[in-house]
Amino acid sequence: MVPVRSLAVLAVAVAAITALIVGLFWAAEPASSPTSGAAGVAARAHPTRDEGGAPPCPPAAITDPVPALSGVSARCLGAPGPVDVGAVVAGPPTLLNLWASWCAPCREEMPVLDAYAATPDAVRVIGVNVTDRPDAAAALMRDLKIRYPSLTDADDVQRALGTPPLLPLSYLVTGDGAVRRLQDVLVFGDPAQVRTSVAAALRDRGIR
């Protein structure tokens, strides 16, 4: 028979090992995991100071919202409260770029899109930050000095567009409300590629 004292010592040892394993598991959780649960709801409603410096989103257009994104909710990075994505992207042609801070190709492409957006003939560029932590997203935008705005808490945009499971992804929203994925270049390497891809998509819609 095992003495009671030995069983007590064994139980304490098992509890300590279990606590250590649980602690290591949570410490190893990737920083890029999306915010969830009650804390996530609070973060979406009240962005932290870590999101400061994000470029402001454009105001909602006075035209009809884009049908494919009407009623889809997201938040402007660095600002509180939800916006209707269909209303935000309505109006002039807009390039939507889906990205995440943990996505290496996204990090390469974002400065290219920023340089394109600064050219006189560019269409409006809006980032769509998905499956990410908003504070990590804002930090990357500051590090890369990105000047175009981004939506965050925007996983519903992925679902509305039926996107494939990869990043980055770019879509062109035209003034007539059509949404088309830009697939001729997987990751834009220079502003000229962006310009060519956008121009081709506009021509296909009969827009010059």
C-alpha positions as CSV (number, residue, x, y, z in Angstrom):
1,M,0.0,0.0,0.0
2,V,1.3,3.5,-0.9
3,P,1.5,5.8,2.1
4,V,-1.0,8.7,2.2
5,R,1.9,11.2,2.5
6,S,3.5,9.8,-0.7
7,L,0.2,10.2,-2.6
8,A,-0.1,13.8,-1.4
9,V,3.4,14.6,-2.6
10,L,2.7,12.9,-6.0
11,A,-0.5,14.9,-6.4
12,V,1.3,18.2,-5.7
13,A,4.0,17.2,-8.3
14,V,1.4,16.4,-10.9
15,A,-0.5,19.7,-10.3
16,A,2.8,21.6,-10.7
17,I,3.7,19.9,-13.9
18,T,0.2,20.5,-15.3
19,A,0.4,24.2,-14.4
20,L,3.8,24.5,-16.1
21,I,2.6,22.8,-19.3
22,V,-0.5,25.2,-19.5
23,G,1.8,28.2,-18.9
24,L,4.1,27.2,-21.6
25,F,1.2,26.6,-24.0
26,W,-0.2,30.1,-23.5
27,A,3.2,31.7,-23.7
28,A,3.8,29.9,-27.1
29,E,0.6,31.2,-28.6
30,P,1.5,33.1,-31.7
31,A,1.3,36.9,-31.5
32,S,-0.5,37.0,-34.8
33,S,-3.6,35.1,-33.5
34,P,-6.8,37.1,-34.0
35,T,-8.3,38.8,-31.0
36,S,-11.3,36.8,-29.7
37,G,-13.8,36.5,-26.9
38,A,-14.9,39.2,-24.5
39,A,-11.5,41.0,-24.7
40,G,-11.7,41.0,-28.5
41,V,-15.1,42.6,-28.4
42,A,-13.8,45.3,-26.1
43,A,-10.8,45.9,-28.4
44,R,-12.9,46.2,-31.4
45,A,-15.2,48.7,-29.7
46,H,-12.4,50.7,-28.1
47,P,-9.1,50.6,-30.0
48,T,-6.0,50.9,-27.9
49,R,-3.3,53.6,-28.1
50,D,-1.2,50.9,-29.9
51,E,-3.4,51.6,-33.0
52,G,-2.5,55.3,-33.1
53,G,-1.2,56.9,-36.2
54,A,-3.3,54.8,-38.7
55,P,-4.4,56.9,-41.7
56,P,-8.2,57.8,-41.5
57,C,-10.7,55.8,-43.5
58,P,-12.6,57.7,-46.2
59,P,-16.1,58.8,-45.3
60,A,-19.0,56.6,-46.5
61,A,-20.1,57.6,-50.0
62,I,-23.4,59.2,-50.7
63,T,-24.0,56.8,-53.5
64,D,-25.6,53.3,-53.1
65,P,-23.3,50.9,-51.2
66,V,-21.5,48.1,-53.1
67,P,-24.0,45.2,-53.1
68,A,-21.5,42.5,-52.4
69,L,-20.3,44.3,-49.3
70,S,-23.4,46.1,-48.2
71,G,-24.2,45.4,-44.5
72,V,-20.7,43.9,-44.0
73,S,-19.2,45.3,-40.8
74,A,-15.6,46.1,-40.1
75,R,-13.7,48.9,-38.3
76,C,-11.3,51.6,-39.5
77,L,-7.9,50.8,-38.0
78,G,-7.2,53.3,-35.2
79,A,-10.9,54.4,-34.9
80,P,-13.7,53.1,-32.7
81,G,-17.0,51.7,-33.9
82,P,-18.1,49.6,-36.9
83,V,-18.5,50.9,-40.5
84,D,-20.5,49.5,-43.4
85,V,-17.8,48.3,-45.8
86,G,-20.2,48.5,-48.7
87,A,-20.7,52.2,-48.1
88,V,-17.0,53.0,-47.4
89,V,-15.9,51.5,-50.7
90,A,-18.7,52.8,-52.9
91,G,-18.1,55.6,-55.3
92,P,-14.8,55.9,-57.2
93,P,-12.9,52.8,-58.2
94,T,-11.1,51.3,-55.2
95,L,-8.4,48.7,-54.8
96,L,-9.0,46.5,-51.8
97,N,-5.9,44.7,-50.5
98,L,-6.4,41.9,-48.0
99,W,-3.4,41.5,-45.7
100,A,-2.1,40.5,-42.2
101,S,0.9,41.6,-40.2
102,W,2.2,38.0,-40.0
103,C,2.1,37.6,-43.8
104,A,5.6,38.0,-45.3
105,P,4.4,38.6,-48.9
106,C,2.0,41.3,-47.6
107,R,4.9,43.1,-46.0
108,E,6.7,43.1,-49.3
109,E,3.6,44.3,-51.3
110,M,2.3,47.0,-49.0
111,P,5.1,49.6,-49.8
112,V,4.5,48.9,-53.5
113,L,0.8,49.6,-53.1
114,D,1.7,52.7,-51.0
115,A,3.9,54.0,-53.8
116,Y,1.2,53.3,-56.4
117,A,-1.4,55.1,-54.3
118,A,0.7,58.2,-54.3
119,T,0.8,58.4,-58.1
120,P,-1.5,60.9,-59.8
121,D,-3.4,58.3,-61.9
122,A,-4.0,55.8,-59.1
123,V,-7.3,54.5,-57.9
124,R,-8.1,54.7,-54.2
125,V,-6.3,52.0,-52.2
126,I,-7.8,50.6,-48.9
127,G,-6.3,47.8,-46.9
128,V,-8.4,45.1,-45.3
129,N,-6.6,43.6,-42.3
130,V,-7.8,40.1,-41.6
131,T,-7.1,37.2,-39.1
132,D,-4.8,39.5,-37.2
133,R,-4.5,41.6,-34.1
134,P,-5.3,45.3,-34.8
135,D,-2.4,46.5,-32.6
136,A,0.1,44.3,-34.6
137,A,-1.5,45.6,-37.9
138,A,-1.1,49.3,-36.8
139,A,2.5,48.7,-35.7
140,L,3.3,47.3,-39.1
141,M,1.7,50.2,-40.9
142,R,3.8,52.6,-38.8
143,D,7.0,50.6,-39.4
144,L,6.4,50.6,-43.2
145,K,5.1,54.2,-43.2
146,I,2.0,53.1,-45.1
147,R,-0.2,56.1,-45.9
148,Y,-3.4,54.5,-47.3
149,P,-6.1,53.5,-44.7
150,S,-7.0,50.0,-43.6
151,L,-10.1,48.3,-42.3
152,T,-9.6,45.8,-39.4
153,D,-11.7,43.3,-37.6
154,A,-12.6,42.6,-41.2
155,D,-12.9,38.8,-41.4
156,D,-16.6,39.2,-42.6
157,V,-15.2,40.9,-45.7
158,Q,-13.4,37.6,-46.5
159,R,-16.6,35.7,-46.1
160,A,-18.6,38.1,-48.2
161,L,-16.1,38.0,-51.1
162,G,-15.6,34.2,-50.8
163,T,-11.8,34.6,-50.8
164,P,-9.4,31.7,-51.2
165,P,-7.3,30.8,-48.2
166,L,-4.3,32.8,-49.0
167,L,-2.8,36.3,-48.6
168,P,-2.3,38.9,-49.9
169,L,-5.3,39.3,-52.2
170,S,-6.3,42.3,-54.2
171,Y,-9.8,43.2,-55.5
172,L,-10.9,46.1,-57.7
173,V,-14.3,47.6,-56.8
174,T,-15.6,49.7,-59.7
175,G,-18.0,52.6,-59.6
176,D,-20.9,50.4,-60.8
177,G,-20.5,48.2,-57.7
178,A,-18.7,45.3,-59.4
179,V,-16.0,43.5,-57.5
180,R,-13.3,41.7,-59.4
181,R,-10.2,39.9,-58.0
182,L,-6.9,41.0,-59.6
183,Q,-5.2,37.7,-60.4
184,D,-2.6,38.5,-63.1
185,V,0.1,39.2,-60.5
186,L,0.1,37.2,-57.2
187,V,2.2,39.7,-55.3
188,F,2.8,43.1,-56.7
189,G,6.5,43.9,-57.0
190,D,6.4,47.5,-58.4
191,P,3.8,50.2,-58.9
192,A,3.7,49.7,-62.7
193,Q,2.4,46.2,-62.1
194,V,-0.4,47.6,-60.0
195,R,-1.2,50.2,-62.6
196,T,-1.3,47.7,-65.4
197,S,-3.5,45.3,-63.5
198,V,-6.0,48.0,-62.4
199,A,-6.2,49.4,-65.9
200,A,-6.9,46.0,-67.4
201,A,-9.7,45.4,-64.9
202,L,-11.2,48.8,-65.6
203,R,-11.1,48.1,-69.4
204,D,-12.9,44.8,-68.9
205,R,-15.7,46.8,-67.2
206,G,-15.7,49.4,-70.1
207,I,-14.1,52.0,-67.9
208,R,-11.1,54.1,-69.1
